[in-house]
Amino acid sequence: RSIRVMTANVLMTNRDAEALLEHVHANSPDVLVTLETDAWWQSRLDVLESDYVYTIKCPLDNLYGMHVYSRLPLIDSNIEYLVEPDIPSIHTALVMPAGDRIRMHCLHPAPPSPTENQESSERDAELIVVAKSVAETDQPVIVTGDLNDVAWSETTRLFRKISGLLDPRVGRGMFNTFHAGYWFIRWPLDHLFHSRHFLLSQMMRLPRFGSDHFAILTELVLS
């Protein structure tokens, strides 16, 4: 009844795919969620399909590509553009070996910046849309991805309040994932939130693999 999820923003221009694959082989997640993955990255990650036979692929060259590779069956899967026409999110259900179904939402909203969004309204809107959707279900839920926001921000706290999801880092550590290249200034931008159906078994930040983000591995137990 446990599930291991690895979430990794690969940095689209990073070419050290082998280092990420080594993390996958060493940690054996049940589900791998990748962000910023384009067609080049898809061609490298598809070697996983012998073990991860269930996939959702959205390769894009605009820094917002997204892929899911899963050992668990995926059903009712959708790629949606909730707020912006070029920013996808993935929504699916995972089927556990005992038959339990888990809703998973994979997000990577655009950050507020002079070159992308002048304000954070688009990012905030996407998070609130998902939060309201999660609040309406009694199913076990996992939300993961690079939210381009820190865990203590007003928006993230509002997301948790509306959705009712838990942050497994609370009381356990910061798990700063960005910037991997600068040890003296880092923030927790990559997240995993879960419903009260789960207990945390393990959470760790994995070693650097060439990206400007560290990958996060989380193991949850359906209780």
N, C-alpha and C positions, 0 to 999 in steps of 0.2 A: 504493500500500500504506500510505498514511497515513490517519489518522483524527483529526478535530478534535472535541473534546468541550467544550461549555460547560456548566458547572454553576452554577446561580443559585438561592439562597434569596431569594425575591422580597419577603418580609415581607407576609403576607396582607392587611394593612390598607393597604399602599402602593397608590396609584392611578396611578402613573406608568408604566403599561405601555408607553407609547410609547418611553420611554428604554431599556427592555430590548429592545424590538424593534429599535431603532437599533443596539444592540450586536450583535444577531443579523445584521442586514443588513451591518454593517461588517466583521464577523469571519468570517461564513459558516461556522459550525460544521457538521459532518456530523450531529451529535447535540446536541440541547438537552435538558438535564435541569433541571426546575424543581421547587422545593420550596416548601411553604406555599401552593400554588396551589389556590384554591377555584373555584367555578363562575364567579364574576366574572372571574377571571384566565383561565380556560379560554375564555370568550367573547372575550377580547381576543387570546389567543395563537392561536386557531384560524385567524386570517388567514394564519398560516404554512403552512397545509396545502397550498397550491398548490405549494410547494417541498418541504415536509416531509410527504410523503404517508403515512408510517408513524408511527402514534401509539399511545401507551398512556396512558390518562387515568384518574386517580383523584382527582377533585375532592372536597375535604373542607373543612369550615369549622371544624376544630379545630386548625389550624396544621400539620397533617401531610398535606395534600393533596400530590399528586406527579404530574408529567406528563413524558412523553418524546415529543419530536418528532424524527423521524429521516429523513434522505435515504436511508439504507441500509435494506434490508428487515429487518424484525424477525420472528423466528420463535420458537416455543416460549416465548411470553411469558406471564408470570404475575404477578398482584398477590397478594402473600402477607402474612399477619399472623403473623409468626414467633413473637412473644413476647406482645405486647399486642393486644387485640381491636380497637383503634382506631388502631393505628400501622402503616401499610402499608409495604411495600418492593416494588420492582419488579425482576423477574428476567427477562432476555430474552437472545436471541442475535442478534447483528448479522451480516449477510452482506456481506462485502466484495466489490468488483467482480470480483476474481479468484476468488471462491468461498470464500475463507477465512471461517471462522465465529469470532466473538469472543463470549465470554460477558460480559454486563454485569449488574452488581448495583447498584441505586440505593437508598441507605439514608438514613433520617432518624430515628434512634432518639430517644426523649424524653430530655432531659437530667435529671440529678438536681437537684431544686429543691424548696423547701417547697410550691409550688403544683402540682407534677406528681409526680415520683418522689422519695420521701424518700431513697432510695439509688440507686446507679448500677447495680444488679444487672440491671434489665431492659435497659438500654442495652448493658451488657457481654455479656449473654446473646445478644442479637441479633448483635453483632459476631462472637462466637465461633461461632455457628451458621453464619454465612456463611463465616468463615475455614475451618472444617472442610470445608464443601462445596467451596470453591475448592481446597483441598489435595488433593482426590481426583480432580482433572481434569488432563489434559495440554493442554487447549485454552488459547488466549490468553484472558486474563481482564482486565477492567477493573472496579474497584469505585469508585464515586463517590458523593458526597452530603455532607450536613451531619451529621457524626458526633457533634456536641455534645461534642467532646473534642479536646484539643490533640495535636499530632503526637508529643510526647515522653512522653505519659502511659503508665502501666503497661499499661492496657488496649489502647491503640493499638499499643504495642510487642509485646504478646502476640498481637494480631491479625496483625501482620506476620510474627511468628515462625511461627505455626500455618499461615497461608495461603501463606507464601513469596513474597508480593507485595513489590514495590519501591515506595518513596516517591520520586517524581521530584524532590522539593524538596531532598533531601539533597545538600549541597555547592553548592546553587544559591540558597538564600534561604528566608525564612520564609513569604512569601506570606500574610500575616495578612489574614483576610477579615472579622473581626468584632471590634469594632463599627465600622461604616463612618462613624458620626457622631462618633467620638472618636479623633483622631489619636494621642493620648498613651497610649492603652491598647487594644491590639488583640491578638487571638490567631488562630492558624490552625485554624479550626473546620471549614472546607469542604475536602474532601480528594479526591484521585484517586490510587488505587494501581493498579499494573499488574503483570502477570506478566513473566517474563524474555524473553518472545517479542518485546517491544517495546524500541525505543530512543526517547528523548525528542528531539523536534525543537524544541518550543517550549512554554513555559509562561508565562502572564502573568495578573496580576490586572487586571481591567478597571475603568474609572472608575465611580464611584458612580452608581446609577440610581434612587435614592429608597428603597432597602431599607436595613436595618441591616447587611446583608452585602454585600460585594463579590462579583461573579461571577468565576469562574476559567475561563480558556480553556487547554486542554492539547492539544497536537498530538503524537501518537505515530506511529511508523513500525514496521510489522510487519517484523521482520528475519529 
